[in-house]
């Protein structure tokens, strides 16, 4: 018995649509990033500077942003690991775990932070929810005032799901890297030598 063919929805947009949404996305990111407390990012940078190794853990798009941040920290010469990768070692009390979850309730991320806390590692948290289980585990908490991905009726963002959180997370981690690099004073040529050559 054959099933009826399914139709593929037609998806398109005009240049006016794209221009309007470029402006929307850009303005939402600018407004949100301006509300991040620089002292919170500075505290996280202090923890990075005092850590033996840095581990990062996140799910979905937030996890991808943290992978980009991990790459930049590696370029600075830090030892960085991605939680869940096959070559990632055990975390210990001298290490820092950086995690991100808009809701602060993502089960795998909370579990990773809980494991790190139990061995005495310090934890840096990016979230929209300062009263979440994840935030309560933080040694350094960075609140990003964006909508959570399940907040479909919010006035905080007109974008879909957790897009604004993920975008602001990227900008925040780039600012963190830039600040660490300024204080490190290593030339760009030195960082480039650490760039992947097996691509």
N, C-alpha and C positions, 0 to 999 in steps of 0.2 A: 504494500500500500504506500503510494507516494504522497508526500505532504506538499501542500501548496507552496510555491516559491515565496520567500519573504522579500519584501521590497526594502531597498536601502534608502533611508531618508536623504533628501537633497540638502546639503549643507553648503552655504555660501555667505559671502558678506561683501558689502561695498567698501570702497576706499573711505567713505564717510564713516561707516561703522568702525573700521579699523582705527581711523584718526581719533574718533571719540573715545574708543577704549584704550588707546595708547595714553591719552590724557587722563582718563579715569584711573588706570593702573598706576601711572606715575604719580599722580596726586595722592592716591591712597597710601602708597609706599612712603612718600615724603612726609605726609602727616603722621603716620604711625611711627616711623623711625625717630621723628622729632620728639616723641613722647617716651622713648626709652630712656631710662635713667642712666647717664654715663657712669655714675658711681658704681652701679651694679656690674657693668661691663669691666670696669677697672678692678673691682674685687675679683672677678673671674680671672683677669689677666695675672693678678698676683698669685692665684692658685696655680696657674699654668707655669709661672716662673719658678715655683717652689716644688714642682712635681718631678719625680723620677721619670715617669712615663705618662702619656696622655692616652686615654681610651675614649672612643666616641660610640654612642648607641642611639639609634633612632629608627623609626619605622616609616615606610612609604617615602613621600617627598621630603619630609623633615630629615629622614635618614640620609637621603641623597645630598642635602645641603651640608649635613655634618661630615659627609665624606669629602666634600670640597674643602671644608674648613680643615679637616685632617691633613689633606694634601698640602695646604699652605703652611700649617704648623711643621710638617715634615721639611718643607723648603727652608724653614728657619733653623733646621738642624735638630729638632726635637724628635724623640722616639715616640711614634704615634701608632696606635692599633685600632682597628675597626672591630667592635664586638661582633662575634658570629663568624668572622673569617677563620679559615681552617688553620692558619698559622698564628692566631692571636693567643698569647700566653695568659696565664692566670693573673688577675689584678691583685695588688697587695696594698698594704697600708701606706706605702710611699707614693702611690699613684693617684691620678685624677681621672675621674670619669665625667665626660661631658655628654649630657643627654638633652633631647628636645621632644616635646609633645605639647601641642596646642592645648589639649584638654587637661594634660597632666595625669591622665588615667590610662594611657595606652599600656596594656598589660605587660607586654614583653619589655617595654622601656622601664616601667616601674619595677619589674622583677630584676632587671639588670642593676638598677640603682640600689635596690634593697640588698642584692648580693654584694655590691661594692661597699655599702655601708657596713655590712656584717664583718668584712675583713679589715675595716678601718680606713678604706680609701676615701678621699674627699670627692664631693660630687658637685658639679656645676650644672644648673638646670635652666633651660629656656622654656617658657610656657606662657600661656595667656592667663592661667588660673593660679594665683598665688596661694589659694587655700586647698589646692589639690594634693593627693597623696604624694605625687612626685615632688612638688614644691616643699613638702614637709621634710623630705630627705636631703634637701640642698644645703651645702656649705656656702655656695654662691648662687644666688637666685637672680635671673634676669627675666623680668616680666615684659613681654611684648604685647601691647594693648590692641590685639587684633581679634577678630571673631574666631570662635572655634568652628571646626568643619561641620558640626551638626547644627550650628546656629543659622538656619536658613532664613529666618525672618528678621535678622539683625539690621540695625541701621549703621553698624560699624563699617561694613564693607558691602559693596554691590557685586563683588566677585564671588565665584563659586567656591564652596567648601572652605578649606583652610588655605587658599591661595595667598591671602594677605599675610598670614602668619609665616608661611614658608618664604615669601619674598623678603619680608622684614628680617627674618632669621638670617637669610643670606647676607643682607646688608650689614647686620650687626656683627656677624662673624668676620666679614671683610674688614670692618672698622677695627675689630679686635686684632686681627692679623696686622693691619697697617700700623697700629699703635705699638704692638710688640716689635715689629720690624724697625720702627723709628728709634726705639730705645736700644735695640740690638746693634744698630749701625753697620750691619754687614752689607756690603755692596750687592747690587742685583746680580752681578756676575757670579758671586759666590753662591747665592741661592740657586742660580740657574744650573750650577754643576750638580745639584741634587735632583734636578728635574728628571723624570723617568726617561730612560733611553731604550727601554724594551716596550715599544708601543705597537 
